[in-house]
Amino acid sequence: MDTPTIRHLRSEWLAIGIAPPSSSACHRLAQCEPVVADLEVDNLAELVTALSLSSGQLSRNESAEVITAMLRSADVDALVPRAIMEALIPGVLALPRRFDLAEGPWCDRDAFHADAISALWKLTTRWSGTHRPYAAGDLSSGVRTRLRTLQSSERRHRSRQSGSLGELDALPASIGRTGEELLAAALAEATGHGLMVTDAAVLYATRVLGMALTEVAQLAGLPAGHLCRRRRIAIDRLVA
């Protein structure tokens, strides 16, 4: 279901997606990425349409391959990250089904969408120009992790307000930062020194947010065994 935030983005895209700068950006992207050139599209709006599963032009895996290529060469033009975000909006619209909005800091669905879009944009621009084989999945997973973090923070805030403190919050203040906070800080530092964001996200989700590995696997659309290995890599990196 569309909200004001989503409607604004789509209205904006109708204007910029077919404008001359969009055509120029698409051609520059096609020069760098054969999978984009093969689609023979004239502008970014046509490219985004081709990525939609409803168009029937590409399979899910083929669309994911194009997103990977777009992110890898996103620095050829400022409009490419915007096109990536537009292509992933359908996934943003499906996110509320995975969250209890009442347990988060969101007054309504539009506020939820605004936070999701903000997280998606920050990740897309941060990773522009990098090669991520599972770019679409990584971006979606990163957005979910950010929203889970906001939801978890809101729960702790409400718990403190109501006086029903969890075990960590009930520890004496003199011990300093909680284990959750220390782990989160260590992960943030490690991602700047070689730890993959996706590996950190698995460890953060299971050890800080308290999510079950099977739940994380379901959200990420990846086998639990694969995520277990990625979590072990993240742990080994932290203690190395």
N, C-alpha and C positions, 0 to 999 in steps of 0.2 A: 504494500500500500504506500503510495506516494505521500510525502509530507512537504511542507513549504521548502525545506532545505533541498530535498531531492528535486522538486519541481523547478527551483531556481537553477540548479545545476543543469538540468535538462534543457531549460529555456536558453541558458547561456550557451550550451553546446550546439543548439540549433543554429545559433548565430556564428560561432567561431569555427564549428566543425567543417563548414563548406566554404569558408572565406578563403581568399587567395593565400594568406599566410599558411593556412592549413594544407593547401595543395603543395606549397613549397616544402613544408616540413615533411610531408608524406614522401615526396620525391627524394629528399635527402636521406630519409630513413631507408627507403628502398635501395638506394645506392650502397648502403652499408650492410643491409640484411637481405639475403636472397629469399628468405621465406616471406618477407613482405613484398618484394618485387614480384614473386610468383602470383600474388593475389591480383595484381594488375588493377589496383584501386587508384583513384585520382586525388583523394584527400583523406584526411584522418577520420572524417565522419563515415566514409565508405569502409575504411579499415575497421573501425569499431563495429559497424554493422556486420561485417564479415565474421568477426570474432564471436558474435552472438550465436548460441546453439540453435536458436529458433530460426536463424537464416538458412540453416542446413548446408552451409558452404564448407564448414570445417567440423571435424570431430572435436571432442573435448581435449584430447591430447594434442591435436594440431593447433587448437586455439591457445593452449598453454605454451606450446613451442613459440608461437608468435609473440605472446606476452614476454617470454624470456628474451627474445630478440629485441623487442621494443625497449625493455628496461636496459639491456646491454648498450644500446645505442641512443638512449634517451637524451644524452647530452648534445646531440646534433641540432636539437631545436627545443625551445622552451615549451612548445605545445605538445610534445610527445608525452611527458609525464601526465599532462591533463587528459590525453587520450587513454592512457593506461587506466587512470582513475575512472574515466567514463565507462571503459570496458568492464570494470570490476564492480560497478554500482549494483548490478543484479545480485551479487553476493552480499552486498551491504543490506539490501532490502530483505534478504532471508535471515539476517542475523537476529532480529528480535525474537524469533522462534526458539533460539538457543539461550535466551536470557529471561530472567524474571525482572522486568523493568522496575517493578516496585521495590526491589532490593538494591537498586543502584541509585546514583545521584541524578536520575533523569525524571523530570516532571512529566514528560510525555514522550511519545515515539519520535517526535521531531528532534528533541534534545539528544536522544540516543543516536539518531542518524547524524546529527551535527558532530558528535564526538567521534563516531565511526569514520566519517569522511575526513575529519581533521587528522586522525591517526593514519588513515590510508594515504593522505597527501604527504604527511611528514615522512613516512616510510618510503614512498615512491621517490620523492626528491632526494632523500638521503642515499638511496641505493642506485640512483640514476648513474649509468655508465659502468655498472658492475655486472659481472656474469653470475647469475643465480639460476642453475638448471631448473629449479622448481619455483620460479619467480611468482607465479600466480598464487600458488599454495603458500609460499613464504609471506607474501603480502597479506593474504587473508588470515593466516595464523597470527601474524604480528598485530593485526587489528583486533582480533579476538583476545589476544593476551592483554592488550592495552585496556580493552573494555572490562575484562575480568579483574584487572588491577583496580580500575575505578570502582567496580562493584565491591571488591573486597575492602577497599579503603572506606567506602560508605558503610559497610556492615560494621567495621571496627568503630567507626565514628558513632554510629547509633548505639552500639554496645556500650561504649563509654558513657554516652548520654543517659542510657537507661539504667546504668549501674550494674548490668549483668556482664561483667568482664570475663573475657576468655582467659585461659590459663596463662598465656604469655603476658597479657595485659595486667594480670594479677600479681606478677612478680614485682619485687621491690624496685622502686625507681632508681635506687643507687647502683644497680648493676649496669646501667647505661642502656645502649641500644639493644633491642630484642634480636633473637636469632634470625627472625624473618628479615629485619631491616639490615642486619649484617650481611646476610646472603644476597639480598637484593643489591646492596652496594657493591659487593664483590663481583656479582655478575655484570653489573653496569661497567665496572672498571675492566673486567676481563674482555668484554666485547670490543673494547678499544685496543686490545692487545692480542688479537688473534682468535679469540673464541667466536665461533659463528653465532649469529643472532638466533638462528633457529634452534641450535643446541641449548643456548641459554634460556630460550623461551620454554623448552620442555622442562628443564630443571626448575625454572621459576614457577611454572604452572603447578608442578607436582609438589614442590617443597615449600613454596611461599604461599601460593593460593590454595593449597590443599586439595587440588583436583586429583582424581584417580587417573592413572596412566591410560586406562581404557577410555575414559571420558576425553582426555586430550587427543587420543588416537582418533576417536570418532569426530571430534571437532576439526582436526587437521586433515582427515581423510587419508590417514596413513596407518600401516600396521603397527600394533602396539610393540611388537618385537623390534621394529626399526627405531621407534622412539626410545625404547629402553636402551638400545645401543648408543643413540645420540645423547641421552642423559648421562650415560657412563662416560662418554667422551668429555662432556662438559664438567663432570666431577673430577676426572683425571686432570683436566686443564687447570681447574681451580687449585688443586692440591700439588700441582707440579712445582 
